Amino acid sequence: MKFGVISTANIGTNVVIPAIRDAGHEVVGIASRDSQRAAETAERLDISHSFGSYEQLLESNIDAVYNPLPNALHAEWTKRAADHGLHVLCEKPLAADAEQAREMGDYCDEQGVTLMEAFMYRYHPRTERAVEIADDLDVRSVKSTFQFPLRNPNDVRLNPDLAGGSLMDVGCYAVNAVRLFLGQPNRVYATTSDTMNSGVDTELTAILIYDDGVTGEVSSGFTTTDTQSYRVEARNGWLDVPEAFVPRGDDGTELEYAIDDRHVTERFDPTNQYALEVEHFVDCVKTGDRPETDTDEAVRTMTVIDALYKSARKRQPVPV
């Protein structure tokens, strides 16, 4: 499959473009609003065509688009890609809110193109194994966190006009992970802080409340040390997954769990989860199947995120 990449964002140039190639597909074009930057990036990454506008890329000879633009621009350029009959792998979170995500999904369905949200950790074998293990647990709570120090005050993730914030950037992973094990909560309660005076949340802590006292706990931030994990607590055991979303080492990953009296650590070989994500996307394009992280799934995640922001504004629990 021939891919075009909208923007020269680091996630694309450093990670996803190599992953597309590792998955056996081509990146034949890259676009930027700065034509010189696009040309320099294309030369550096051995991409055959560069474009000084996103529209020019969409009009070129490609099959699909990878969209890593700032969150607030996902909807516009995903729809424009669909207008050209192009399938879209769009970075998370899919949209600025749940309604926008729903509109994107409906629009792409009408145009007959595949739209997939790029939650790459969902395609790692360890995540799939964690879900299997949890099926044997009588789960009572899930705690998930993703935090790291964001030191550039001009980073787009600190821009409220571009739908920035720690919840939108990394907290969406934590919300997605809690939902993976518990589904949709009944109500949520969240608190946020803007420690950088940026106009967005730089720290968030939240509780997701379910039937029968089951709870999820989510935290995200731009001001603390690098940490990412989720832990499942159950009546008959527990499951712990470190470096849950973006493994940092080169020696593989692991998870640890206990069920009744059995305590196990499982290790997984080094895996390019981004390449697995691309493979799933391409398979869905070819078969017409819905992706695991399709727009319905994105709407559910964004519905929780919308409720978390509403709760933080109101300073009280709100229904989902």
Residue pairs with C-beta under 8 A, 6 or more apart in sequence:
1 25
1 26
1 63
1 64
1 282
1 285
2 25
2 26
2 28
2 61
2 62
2 63
2 64
3 20
3 25
3 26
3 27
3 28
3 62
3 63
3 64
3 65
3 66
4 27
4 28
4 29
4 30
4 31
4 57
4 58
4 60
4 62
4 64
4 65
4 66
4 86
5 12
5 16
5 17
5 27
5 29
5 30
5 31
5 47
5 57
5 65
5 66
5 68
6 31
6 54
6 57
6 65
6 66
6 67
6 68
6 69
6 77
6 81
7 31
7 32
7 54
7 68
7 69
8 30
8 32
8 37
8 38
8 41
9 68
9 69
11 68
11 91
12 30
12 66
12 68
13 41
13 45
15 274
16 66
16 68
16 118
16 274
16 278
17 27
17 30
17 45
17 47
17 66
18 274
19 272
19 274
19 275
19 277
19 278
20 26
20 27
20 66
20 275
20 278
21 27
22 272
22 274
22 275
22 278
23 275
23 276
23 278
23 279
23 282
25 278
25 282
27 45
27 47
28 47
28 48
28 49
28 60
28 61
28 62
29 42
29 47
29 48
29 49
29 50
29 51
29 57
29 60
29 62
30 38
30 41
30 42
30 45
30 47
30 49
30 50
30 51
30 57
31 38
31 50
31 51
31 52
31 53
31 54
31 56
31 57
32 38
32 41
32 50
32 51
32 52
33 52
33 53
33 54
34 52
35 50
35 51
35 52
38 50
38 51
38 52
39 50
41 47
41 50
42 48
42 49
42 50
43 50
49 60
51 57
51 60
54 77
54 80
55 80
57 65
58 65
58 80
58 81
58 83
58 84
58 86
59 84
62 86
63 86
63 87
63 285
64 86
64 87
64 88
64 89
64 281
64 282
64 285
65 77
65 78
65 81
65 86
65 87
65 88
65 89
66 88
66 89
66 90
66 118
67 74
67 77
67 78
67 81
67 88
67 89
67 90
67 91
68 91
69 77
69 91
70 156
70 159
70 162
70 163
70 164
71 93
71 95
71 96
71 162
71 163
71 164
71 168
72 96
72 161
72 162
72 163
73 162
74 90
74 91
74 94
74 95
74 96
74 104
75 95
75 96
75 100
75 103
75 104
78 88
78 90
78 104
78 107
78 108
78 115
79 104
79 107
79 108
81 87
81 88
81 113
82 88
82 107
82 108
82 111
82 113
82 115
83 111
85 111
85 112
85 113
86 113
87 113
87 114
87 115
87 281
87 285
88 108
88 113
88 114
88 115
88 116
89 116
89 118
89 277
89 278
89 281
90 104
90 115
90 116
90 117
90 118
91 117
91 118
92 117
92 118
92 119
92 172
92 173
92 176
92 298
93 101
93 117
93 168
93 172
93 298
93 301
93 302
93 305
94 101
94 104
94 115
94 117
94 295
94 298
94 302
95 101
95 103
95 104
95 298
95 302
96 163
97 302
97 305
97 306
98 299
98 302
98 303
98 305
98 306
100 302
101 295
101 298
101 299
101 302
102 295
102 299
104 115
104 295
105 115
105 294
105 295
105 296
105 298
105 299
108 114
108 115
108 295
114 281
114 284
114 285
114 288
114 291
115 294
115 295
116 280
116 281
116 284
116 291
116 293
116 294
117 291
117 293
117 294
117 295
117 297
117 298
118 277
118 293
119 173
119 176
119 277
119 293
120 273
120 274
120 276
120 277
121 127
121 173
121 177
121 244
121 245
121 246
121 273
122 176
122 180
122 277
122 292
122 293
123 273
123 276
123 277
123 279
123 280
123 292
124 253
124 268
124 271
124 273
124 276
125 268
125 271
126 241
126 253
126 254
126 255
126 268
126 271
127 180
127 244
129 255
129 266
129 268
130 232
130 239
130 241
130 255
131 180
131 181
133 239
133 255
133 257
133 259
134 181
134 232
134 234
134 239
136 259
137 232
137 234
137 236
137 237
137 238
137 239
137 257
137 259
138 234
138 235
138 236
139 181
139 182
139 214
139 232
139 233
139 234
140 213
140 214
140 215
140 233
140 234
140 235
141 214
141 215
141 216
141 217
141 232
141 233
142 177
142 178
142 181
142 182
142 215
142 216
142 217
142 230
142 231
142 232
142 233
143 216
143 217
143 230
143 231
143 233
144 173
144 174
144 175
144 177
144 178
144 216
144 217
144 218
144 219
144 229
144 230
144 231
144 244
145 174
145 218
145 219
145 220
145 227
145 228
145 229
145 230
146 170
146 171
146 173
146 174
146 219
146 220
146 227
146 228
146 244
146 245
147 166
147 170
147 219
147 220
147 221
147 222
147 223
147 224
147 225
147 226
147 227
147 228
148 170
148 221
148 222
148 224
148 225
148 226
148 227
148 228
149 222
149 223
149 224
149 225
149 226
150 157
150 158
150 202
150 222
150 223
153 196
153 198
155 164
156 162
156 164
157 164
157 165
157 166
157 168
157 169
157 200
157 222
158 164
158 196
158 198
158 199
158 200
158 202
158 222
159 198
159 199
159 200
160 198
160 199
160 200
164 198
164 200
165 171
165 200
165 201
165 202
165 204
166 200
166 201
166 202
166 203
166 204
166 220
166 221
166 222
167 175
167 192
167 201
167 204
167 220
167 305
167 308
167 309
168 200
168 305
169 220
169 222
170 220
170 221
170 228
170 245
171 204
171 218
171 219
171 220
171 305
172 301
172 305
173 228
173 244
173 245
174 218
174 219
174 220
174 230
175 208
175 218
175 301
175 304
175 305
175 308
176 301
177 230
177 244
177 245
178 208
178 216
178 217
178 218
178 230
179 216
179 300
179 301
179 304
181 230
181 232
182 208
182 210
182 214
182 216
183 210
184 300
184 303
184 304
184 320
185 208
185 209
185 210
185 216
185 304
185 320
186 209
186 210
186 211
186 319
186 320
187 209
187 307
187 317
187 318
187 319
187 320
188 206
188 207
188 208
188 209
188 304
188 307
188 308
188 311
188 317
188 318
188 320
189 206
189 207
189 209
189 311
189 316
189 317
189 318
190 204
190 205
190 206
190 207
190 308
190 309
190 311
190 312
191 204
191 205
191 206
191 312
191 315
192 201
192 203
192 204
192 309
192 312
193 201
193 202
193 203
193 204
194 200
194 201
194 202
195 202
195 203
195 223
196 202
196 222
196 223
201 220
201 312
202 221
202 222
202 223
203 219
203 220
203 221
203 222
203 223
203 224
204 218
204 219
204 220
204 221
204 308
204 312
205 217
205 218
205 219
206 217
206 218
206 219
206 308
206 311
207 215
207 216
207 217
207 218
208 215
208 216
208 217
208 218
208 304
209 215
209 317
210 216
218 308
226 248
228 242
228 243
228 244
228 245
228 246
229 240
229 241
229 242
229 243
229 244
230 241
230 244
231 238
231 239
231 240
231 241
232 238
232 239
232 240
236 259
236 260
237 257
237 258
237 259
237 260
238 257
238 258
239 255
239 256
239 257
240 255
240 256
240 257
241 255
242 254
242 255
243 249
243 253
247 253
247 273
250 270
251 270
252 267
252 268
252 269
252 270
252 271
253 267
253 268
253 271
254 265
254 266
254 267
254 268
255 265
255 266
255 268
256 263
256 264
256 265
256 266
257 263
257 264
257 266
258 264
280 291
280 292
281 291
283 289
284 290
284 291
290 296
303 320
304 320
307 318
307 319
307 320
310 318
311 317
311 318
